[in-house]
């Protein structure tokens, strides 16, 4: 089984949140930064990685993505702030 990641991106003004899942986190974030990741992230310039979770199986990451997409924005922000209170861009530390 391949590992998987669930991640949350935001824009520089932190007005939008994007939730995704991937097998290769660094490569996927690079696609978002280059504008080829997803139409939503391109439209709203959501390229800052502010949260991610790692899973032993990609299927678990995909399930978590679907769960988080159903959460309210405030719930997602509270989750992010537990591990990243300053909302720093975590991509730089990958």
OpenMM code with the backbone's topology and positions (N, CA, C; nanometers):
from openmm import Vec3, app, unit

residues = "UNK UNK UNK UNK UNK UNK UNK UNK UNK UNK UNK UNK UNK UNK UNK UNK UNK UNK UNK UNK UNK UNK UNK UNK UNK UNK UNK UNK UNK UNK UNK UNK UNK UNK UNK UNK UNK UNK UNK UNK UNK UNK UNK UNK UNK UNK UNK UNK UNK UNK UNK UNK UNK UNK UNK UNK UNK UNK UNK UNK UNK UNK UNK UNK UNK UNK UNK UNK UNK UNK UNK UNK UNK UNK UNK UNK UNK UNK UNK UNK UNK UNK UNK UNK UNK UNK UNK UNK UNK UNK UNK UNK UNK UNK".split()
positions = [
    Vec3(0.0828, -0.1199, 0.0000),
    Vec3(0.0000, 0.0000, 0.0000),
    Vec3(0.0865, 0.1253, 0.0000),
    Vec3(0.0359, 0.2265, -0.0671),
    Vec3(0.1065, 0.3546, -0.0711),
    Vec3(0.0570, 0.4463, 0.0398),
    Vec3(0.1504, 0.5227, 0.0948),
    Vec3(0.1136, 0.6227, 0.1949),
    Vec3(0.0296, 0.7309, 0.1287),
    Vec3(-0.0413, 0.8050, 0.2105),
    Vec3(-0.1218, 0.9150, 0.1598),
    Vec3(-0.1196, 1.0324, 0.2551),
    Vec3(-0.1579, 1.1465, 0.2030),
    Vec3(-0.1615, 1.2691, 0.2813),
    Vec3(-0.2941, 1.3401, 0.2572),
    Vec3(-0.3488, 1.3959, 0.3622),
    Vec3(-0.4600, 1.4901, 0.3510),
    Vec3(-0.4013, 1.6260, 0.3883),
    Vec3(-0.4368, 1.7293, 0.3129),
    Vec3(-0.3741, 1.8594, 0.3345),
    Vec3(-0.4748, 1.9723, 0.3197),
    Vec3(-0.4392, 2.0866, 0.3779),
    Vec3(-0.5217, 2.2073, 0.3672),
    Vec3(-0.4328, 2.3210, 0.3190),
    Vec3(-0.4817, 2.3906, 0.2169),
    Vec3(-0.4143, 2.5084, 0.1618),
    Vec3(-0.4991, 2.6315, 0.1876),
    Vec3(-0.4338, 2.7461, 0.1899),
    Vec3(-0.5038, 2.8733, 0.1982),
    Vec3(-0.4315, 2.9741, 0.1103),
    Vec3(-0.4921, 3.0911, 0.0940),
    Vec3(-0.4264, 3.1988, 0.0184),
    Vec3(-0.3579, 3.2936, 0.1175),
    Vec3(-0.2870, 3.3939, 0.0652),
    Vec3(-0.2084, 3.4807, 0.1547),
    Vec3(-0.2956, 3.5599, 0.2514),
    Vec3(-0.4199, 3.5886, 0.2150),
    Vec3(-0.5108, 3.6611, 0.3040),
    Vec3(-0.5917, 3.5674, 0.3941),
    Vec3(-0.5727, 3.4386, 0.3763),
    Vec3(-0.6403, 3.3355, 0.4552),
    Vec3(-0.7929, 3.3477, 0.4481),
    Vec3(-0.8426, 3.3764, 0.3290),
    Vec3(-0.9872, 3.3909, 0.3112),
    Vec3(-1.0534, 3.2646, 0.2579),
    Vec3(-0.9744, 3.1709, 0.2052),
    Vec3(-1.0289, 3.0446, 0.1546),
    Vec3(-0.9469, 2.9286, 0.2089),
    Vec3(-1.0115, 2.8126, 0.2150),
    Vec3(-0.9422, 2.6898, 0.2528),
    Vec3(-0.9711, 2.5851, 0.1464),
    Vec3(-0.8692, 2.5111, 0.1087),
    Vec3(-0.8832, 2.4022, 0.0122),
    Vec3(-0.8328, 2.2745, 0.0781),
    Vec3(-0.9126, 2.1697, 0.0716),
    Vec3(-0.8753, 2.0405, 0.1289),
    Vec3(-0.8509, 1.9428, 0.0149),
    Vec3(-0.7396, 1.8702, 0.0241),
    Vec3(-0.7072, 1.7726, -0.0790),
    Vec3(-0.6416, 1.6498, -0.0196),
    Vec3(-0.6232, 1.5478, -0.1043),
    Vec3(-0.5534, 1.4251, -0.0651),
    Vec3(-0.4604, 1.3870, -0.1794),
    Vec3(-0.3464, 1.3293, -0.1442),
    Vec3(-0.2471, 1.2934, -0.2447),
    Vec3(-0.1562, 1.1828, -0.1938),
    Vec3(-0.0847, 1.1198, -0.2862),
    Vec3(0.0159, 1.0200, -0.2501),
    Vec3(0.1535, 1.0833, -0.2363),
    Vec3(0.1763, 1.1959, -0.3026),
    Vec3(0.3063, 1.2638, -0.3003),
    Vec3(0.2822, 1.4114, -0.2671),
    Vec3(0.2946, 1.4461, -0.1394),
    Vec3(0.2576, 1.5795, -0.0916),
    Vec3(0.3402, 1.6897, -0.1571),
    Vec3(0.4706, 1.6734, -0.1594),
    Vec3(0.5557, 1.7791, -0.2132),
    Vec3(0.5252, 1.8065, -0.3610),
    Vec3(0.5129, 1.7008, -0.4384),
    Vec3(0.4843, 1.7160, -0.5816),
    Vec3(0.3466, 1.7812, -0.6037),
    Vec3(0.2492, 1.7416, -0.5230),
    Vec3(0.1139, 1.7966, -0.5374),
    Vec3(0.1118, 1.9455, -0.5032),
    Vec3(0.1799, 1.9855, -0.3978),
    Vec3(0.1831, 2.1272, -0.3606),
    Vec3(0.2533, 2.2067, -0.4691),
    Vec3(0.3582, 2.1520, -0.5270),
    Vec3(0.4275, 2.2199, -0.6362),
    Vec3(0.3339, 2.2416, -0.7553),
    Vec3(0.2442, 2.1463, -0.7795),
    Vec3(0.1456, 2.1645, -0.8869),
    Vec3(0.0497, 2.2788, -0.8536),
    Vec3(0.0071, 2.2862, -0.7294),
    Vec3(-0.0810, 2.3964, -0.6899),
    Vec3(-0.0089, 2.5304, -0.7061),
    Vec3(0.1162, 2.5363, -0.6655),
    Vec3(0.1934, 2.6602, -0.6753),
    Vec3(0.2097, 2.7028, -0.8204),
    Vec3(0.2304, 2.6057, -0.9094),
    Vec3(0.2485, 2.6379, -1.0515),
    Vec3(0.1169, 2.6668, -1.1237),
    Vec3(0.0040, 2.6448, -1.0554),
    Vec3(-0.1263, 2.6736, -1.1146),
    Vec3(-0.1877, 2.5573, -1.1894),
    Vec3(-0.1280, 2.4378, -1.1766),
    Vec3(-0.1811, 2.3208, -1.2467),
    Vec3(-0.2428, 2.2189, -1.1516),
    Vec3(-0.2596, 2.2548, -1.0252),
    Vec3(-0.3093, 2.1602, -0.9249),
    Vec3(-0.4589, 2.1402, -0.9277),
    Vec3(-0.5340, 2.2465, -0.9241),
    Vec3(-0.6803, 2.2412, -0.9238),
    Vec3(-0.7326, 2.3789, -0.9639),
    Vec3(-0.8461, 2.3805, -1.0297),
    Vec3(-0.9039, 2.5075, -1.0749),
    Vec3(-0.9322, 2.6002, -0.9568),
    Vec3(-0.9803, 2.5445, -0.8456),
    Vec3(-1.0126, 2.6258, -0.7282),
    Vec3(-0.8879, 2.6950, -0.6743),
    Vec3(-0.7796, 2.6185, -0.6580),
    Vec3(-0.6589, 2.6774, -0.6015),
    Vec3(-0.5977, 2.7801, -0.6953),
    Vec3(-0.6125, 2.7582, -0.8250),
    Vec3(-0.5621, 2.8560, -0.9221),
    Vec3(-0.6455, 2.9841, -0.9147),
    Vec3(-0.7776, 2.9693, -0.9119),
    Vec3(-0.8676, 3.0847, -0.9100),
    Vec3(-0.8457, 3.1708, -0.7855),
    Vec3(-0.8283, 3.1082, -0.6697),
    Vec3(-0.8175, 3.1815, -0.5439),
    Vec3(-0.6737, 3.1918, -0.4924),
    Vec3(-0.5773, 3.1470, -0.5729),
    Vec3(-0.4355, 3.1536, -0.5382),
    Vec3(-0.4072, 3.0895, -0.4018),
    Vec3(-0.4710, 2.9755, -0.3781),
    Vec3(-0.4525, 2.9018, -0.2528),
    Vec3(-0.3317, 2.8098, -0.2680),
    Vec3(-0.2166, 2.8585, -0.2280),
    Vec3(-0.0917, 2.7840, -0.2464),
    Vec3(-0.0134, 2.7650, -0.1171),
    Vec3(-0.0628, 2.8157, -0.0063),
    Vec3(0.0074, 2.8021, 0.1218),
    Vec3(-0.0390, 2.6751, 0.1937),
    Vec3(0.0529, 2.5837, 0.2153),
    Vec3(0.0240, 2.4609, 0.2885),
    Vec3(0.0246, 2.4928, 0.4376),
    Vec3(-0.0920, 2.4857, 0.5002),
    Vec3(-0.0992, 2.5199, 0.6423),
    Vec3(-0.1261, 2.3992, 0.7311),
    Vec3(-0.1577, 2.2835, 0.6695),
    Vec3(-0.1882, 2.1651, 0.7501),
    Vec3(-0.1757, 2.0408, 0.6634),
    Vec3(-0.1273, 1.9331, 0.7234),
    Vec3(-0.1333, 1.8036, 0.6562),
    Vec3(-0.1295, 1.6914, 0.7577),
    Vec3(-0.1854, 1.5787, 0.7185),
    Vec3(-0.1838, 1.4565, 0.7976),
    Vec3(-0.1285, 1.3470, 0.7083),
    Vec3(-0.0492, 1.2574, 0.7645),
    Vec3(0.0063, 1.1459, 0.6888),
    Vec3(-0.0635, 1.0169, 0.7305),
    Vec3(-0.0927, 0.9310, 0.6316),
    Vec3(-0.1608, 0.8042, 0.6551),
    Vec3(-0.0805, 0.6902, 0.5936),
    Vec3(-0.0882, 0.5745, 0.6531),
    Vec3(-0.0183, 0.4566, 0.5999),
    Vec3(-0.0772, 0.4132, 0.4657),
    Vec3(-0.2056, 0.4389, 0.4469),
    Vec3(-0.2719, 0.4009, 0.3219),
    Vec3(-0.3393, 0.5227, 0.2609),
    Vec3(-0.3261, 0.5365, 0.1287),
    Vec3(-0.3878, 0.6495, 0.0593),
    Vec3(-0.5389, 0.6498, 0.0793),
    Vec3(-0.5998, 0.5321, 0.0837),
    Vec3(-0.7458, 0.5262, 0.0981),
    Vec3(-0.7911, 0.5955, 0.2270),
    Vec3(-0.7114, 0.5873, 0.3321),
    Vec3(-0.7461, 0.6561, 0.4574),
    Vec3(-0.7355, 0.8075, 0.4422),
    Vec3(-0.6358, 0.8530, 0.3659),
    Vec3(-0.6209, 0.9964, 0.3399),
    Vec3(-0.7396, 1.0482, 0.2604),
    Vec3(-0.7852, 0.9698, 0.1640),
    Vec3(-0.9001, 1.0078, 0.0808),
    Vec3(-1.0268, 1.0171, 0.1665),
    Vec3(-1.0444, 0.9226, 0.2574),
    Vec3(-1.1612, 0.9246, 0.3472),
    Vec3(-1.1562, 1.0493, 0.4362),
    Vec3(-1.0378, 1.0808, 0.4882),
    Vec3(-1.0217, 1.1989, 0.5736),
    Vec3(-1.0496, 1.3268, 0.4946),
    Vec3(-1.0047, 1.3307, 0.3684),
    Vec3(-1.0329, 1.4472, 0.2838),
    Vec3(-1.1837, 1.4703, 0.2737),
    Vec3(-1.2573, 1.3659, 0.2463),
    Vec3(-1.4036, 1.3783, 0.2333),
    Vec3(-1.4661, 1.4248, 0.3647),
    Vec3(-1.4135, 1.3765, 0.4759),
    Vec3(-1.4642, 1.4176, 0.6069),
    Vec3(-1.4407, 1.5671, 0.6281),
    Vec3(-1.3177, 1.6117, 0.6043),
    Vec3(-1.2842, 1.7528, 0.6271),
    Vec3(-1.3589, 1.8459, 0.5324),
    Vec3(-1.3861, 1.8013, 0.4117),
    Vec3(-1.4601, 1.8855, 0.3171),
    Vec3(-1.6017, 1.9146, 0.3669),
    Vec3(-1.6533, 1.8287, 0.4532),
    Vec3(-1.7875, 1.8498, 0.5082),
    Vec3(-1.7879, 1.9362, 0.6337),
    Vec3(-1.6710, 1.9698, 0.6838),
    Vec3(-1.6612, 2.0533, 0.8033),
    Vec3(-1.6819, 2.1999, 0.7690),
    Vec3(-1.7289, 2.2755, 0.8683),
    Vec3(-1.7377, 2.4208, 0.8559),
    Vec3(-1.5968, 2.4799, 0.8521),
    Vec3(-1.5841, 2.5948, 0.7919),
    Vec3(-1.4531, 2.6609, 0.7804),
    Vec3(-1.3898, 2.6824, 0.9181),
    Vec3(-1.4686, 2.7249, 1.0152),
    Vec3(-1.4164, 2.7484, 1.1504),
    Vec3(-1.3604, 2.6204, 1.2128),
    Vec3(-1.4262, 2.5078, 1.1887),
    Vec3(-1.3775, 2.3808, 1.2423),
    Vec3(-1.2419, 2.3476, 1.1815),
    Vec3(-1.2302, 2.3687, 1.0503),
    Vec3(-1.1031, 2.3408, 0.9822),
    Vec3(-0.9926, 2.4309, 1.0369),
    Vec3(-1.0232, 2.5583, 1.0543),
    Vec3(-0.9228, 2.6511, 1.1078),
    Vec3(-0.8803, 2.6130, 1.2486),
    Vec3(-0.9745, 2.5706, 1.3311),
    Vec3(-0.9410, 2.5271, 1.4667),
    Vec3(-0.8489, 2.4053, 1.4636),
    Vec3(-0.8746, 2.3129, 1.3719),
    Vec3(-0.7889, 2.1960, 1.3563),
    Vec3(-0.6476, 2.2384, 1.3164),
    Vec3(-0.6375, 2.3271, 1.2203),
    Vec3(-0.5082, 2.3758, 1.1721),
    Vec3(-0.4316, 2.4432, 1.2852),
    Vec3(-0.5003, 2.5265, 1.3610),
    Vec3(-0.4339, 2.6052, 1.4656),
    Vec3(-0.3832, 2.5202, 1.5825),
    Vec3(-0.4330, 2.3972, 1.5955),
    Vec3(-0.3811, 2.3086, 1.6997),
    Vec3(-0.2342, 2.2751, 1.6741),
    Vec3(-0.1972, 2.2568, 1.5481),
    Vec3(-0.0588, 2.2203, 1.5167),
    Vec3(0.0198, 2.3325, 1.4499),
    Vec3(-0.0502, 2.4331, 1.3997),
    Vec3(0.0159, 2.5437, 1.3292),
    Vec3(-0.0533, 2.6751, 1.3674),
    Vec3(-0.0372, 2.7189, 1.4925),
    Vec3(-0.1118, 2.8364, 1.5412),
    Vec3(-0.0835, 2.9661, 1.4663),
    Vec3(0.0345, 2.9778, 1.4066),
    Vec3(0.0682, 3.1004, 1.3338),
    Vec3(0.0355, 3.0905, 1.1849),
    Vec3(-0.0219, 2.9792, 1.1439),
    Vec3(-0.0590, 2.9538, 1.0044),
    Vec3(0.0589, 2.9764, 0.9090),
    Vec3(0.1733, 2.9227, 0.9479),
    Vec3(0.2930, 2.9326, 0.8647),
    Vec3(0.2804, 2.8388, 0.7444),
    Vec3(0.3493, 2.8718, 0.6363),
    Vec3(0.3515, 2.7868, 0.5172),
    Vec3(0.4429, 2.6678, 0.5449),
    Vec3(0.3851, 2.5505, 0.5559),
    Vec3(0.4605, 2.4295, 0.5900),
    Vec3(0.5348, 2.3708, 0.4704),
    Vec3(0.5034, 2.4157, 0.3510),
    Vec3(0.5713, 2.3647, 0.2312),
    Vec3(0.7212, 2.3848, 0.2407),
    Vec3(0.7611, 2.4952, 0.3009),
    Vec3(0.9035, 2.5278, 0.3105),
    Vec3(0.9800, 2.4275, 0.3959),
    Vec3(0.9099, 2.3522, 0.4806),
    Vec3(0.9762, 2.2559, 0.5674),
    Vec3(0.9640, 2.1117, 0.5176),
    Vec3(0.9056, 2.0913, 0.4005),
    Vec3(0.8932, 1.9543, 0.3467),
    Vec3(1.0265, 1.9015, 0.2983),
] * unit.nanometer
topology = app.Topology()
chain = topology.addChain("A")
for resn in residues:
    res = topology.addResidue(resn, chain)
    for name in ("N", "CA", "C"):
        topology.addAtom(name, app.Element.getBySymbol(name[0]), res)
